[in-house]
Amino acid sequence: MALSRRKMLKNAAAAGSVALVPQVVPGQAPAQLTGTNTGRRFKAFVRHGTGASVEELRLLAIQPREVVIRTQASAVCYTIVGQALGTTAARQASIPNHSGMGVVEAIGPLVKRVQIGDRVVIPGTPQCGQCYQCLQGRSDWCQFLSTAPAHPIAEMADGTQVFEGGSLGGLSEIMVVPEEYCCPVFTDVPSAELTLLGDTVGTGLAAGHNLAQIEPGADVVVLGAGPVGMGAIQSARIQSAGQVIVVEPIKYRREIAMKVGATMTLDPNAEGNGLVAKIRDLCKGPTDRRFAGGRAWADQFLAVPNGPDFTIEAVGGDTFAPKTEVGPDPTGVLPLQQAFDFTRAGGHIVTLGFGQRGNVTFSAVQFANRGRTFHSGQQGGLNMLRDIPRYVRLIEKGVIDTKSMITKTYPLERTREAVQDVADRTVLGAVITFS
């Protein structure tokens, strides 16, 4: 006879975390019965002291709105390489990364969004649905992120308390996250592909349809063909852009870009100072006749050159020098300047890059009068509870290509190697997989 939720909660209340009877949902992996989770031992890649290593940890009691997730896959993001490979003394022991994917094994008594056995994608930004930002349609700026107090989720053998990077630390056999970070997915798409939707590829996909809102037949330029840029390229293809021009210094990434939706790729090193003029020329349209759809025109007050309708910048600054082809500007400032210079009047510019160093200088007249719309990325405007299930369906239909986004998978024991490969740019997508 099935137990009521009330009775299950009452029976498990003294456990320090709530382990419920698994409810197996069609198309989902069954949960493992784990009994009391407090004190459970698991392994994680931990940044502590002056380095990082895989450590055995002991799980602490979870809080009423938290979820225990057995991790199945976690994609390494470039933005964590400085932390994960750093050698300065860490302020506190922590598990790096800010996305992951797994199966729910236990829930706190106040959790409503997920249940035992659910496969869940854990993005880097939560969605509470109640704060000011969520109510304004910008759940990628959900204020829960800044109000949820950080607390340790585990202890090392010597008693050192361990926290989670970004409130969820994906490089671990176990994640403990507030339910606001959980997006249940009902699919048999492989875990290594699903985890990409929580951060990099999901960010690029969202930027193309949530922020830029790319229109059919439009000219689109994507600066940078890392995992984020690849998501943006696919978004442009899905929304039937007329042409998708990709600017990327690394040859193998230009080749993958052509496979997933680019119509042309440019090497910024080869183009040099002529890149802006070349992109304007490529986006000049079929005619120069002003009253028959021509784009470029000039009068005594303001010259308006050609240029793309939508520009998505996904470059950012270099934390480490790549071991592949090196781009023209390690600070990441140049692509921002170029995006401003070549995007047409009235066009849209989305910035997704991270870690730039320096300042960008714009002409005050052009900034004030060219009619461009600027969108600051923050996970591309991802509305995770709405968008991730949509992307899952498009993966199932073969519309979104996530397989090509994964260059290499690694077990947890080789996490340092995976992070180093991402830092070196020798892989496109590195995913840690768990048995």
Phi, psi and omega in degrees: 000135183290138177279144173287156178300320181300316182290321179297317179296319181296318182291331185261358190301326184281358187282347183087337168212157187260116177251112185261163175295129183299139172247106186281122181259136179308134179085005181238154177285140177288149177283161174263136174289123185239357181064220179286126182277332179299127183091354179299140182260139180206168181251149178206155173275115189242130171271116183208154182060232179251016180206199180212146181200164176280124184234152171273131183239163175243124185289134174271170180296140179272165180265167190301332182256016184259159184233134175264125185237128172278112187292137176251328180200150178210121181275132180283126179262142181300331184292347180262356188296326178297318179290310187293327182258005183293158180238001174283158183296126180286139179295322176208155178291132183211157177261117183288171175097159185221037170193165179180184181204140180188199183242133179290128179246336178205151180224151173286164187293344181259002183285133179238335190287327184229166176222168181304134179096345179295137165277134184226141169263135182245101179282171180285343181238133181283177173214101180276331180080002185235340184283172182302314183295317178298320181289340177267008178083013178241064180293345175292348174248026182311129184284351175302329181303324184264349182258341181284118181289137177285140177213155180292146178250350183202172176232146172280173183301329181271009179091356178298128180283140184242129179256172177252130175295135180061023179071006180213345173034088188281348185272063188204150176293336180230134169246141173239113187226151170298150183299339180296345178267356189263129173239104180292141179230139186244087189197163172249019173302136182306144184300322182299330177279320182297323184296337179294336182285343182280347183211264195302293184295321178299324178297313180295320178298314182296322182301322183289330182245341179267316183265301181288326185051059182304136184256153178303138178080359185285157171270124183235136173242130175245119178266111181100124181240045166282190181302322178294312178300323179297323175296319179294320178301314181293324177298318179297319178296313182300325182267018170061045175298148181291316172214148180233104182263124183247131179249116186204129182283338186271123188299313185294332178286325175297323180293317178294323179302318178295328181290326188257002174149348178293144174263343179199145174236148178232140175267114183296334176291319180288324182283329177056223182290351180271003185298314183299313181296323181293317180295320176300319181292322179291339183248034183272350180082178186279349183212155174254009181284118188302323184258016176230029177100004177295143186267318186274133174206164181211146171221189186290346182258321190206122175271135181237105183279173173294173176161167181291157176284324183225132175236128177242116180266123181223048183256294182076184180262155179279124171280321175230150176294130180291154176264008172253205177296138182265134179287170185287343183212103181293343180283340181081004181282321183304314179300326178294319179294317180295321179301318178295319186290322187259349179289135186295162173300133182083000180278181184240139177234123177248129179250120181243346182296159183223150174083020177294152181232113180125193183233153177253138180249123179247147170296127182299320181295315180292321180297319185279334192237355182277352174076013179288148176251126181256134179236116175278126197297298186036078180061027171068013184077023183299126170258092198295321181291333177271314192279318185299315175300325176297315181296323178301315180297322180289329173295315181300326181274357180080012181281318174263129180262102176263337180300317182291345180280346183256109179278323187202144174247153186221146170283166181304323183297341180252028182298317180301319178298317180297315180296321180294320178297321177294318178298323181281348184065024178276350174233155174276303179232122177250124183237128173276126180246149184237139180282000000 
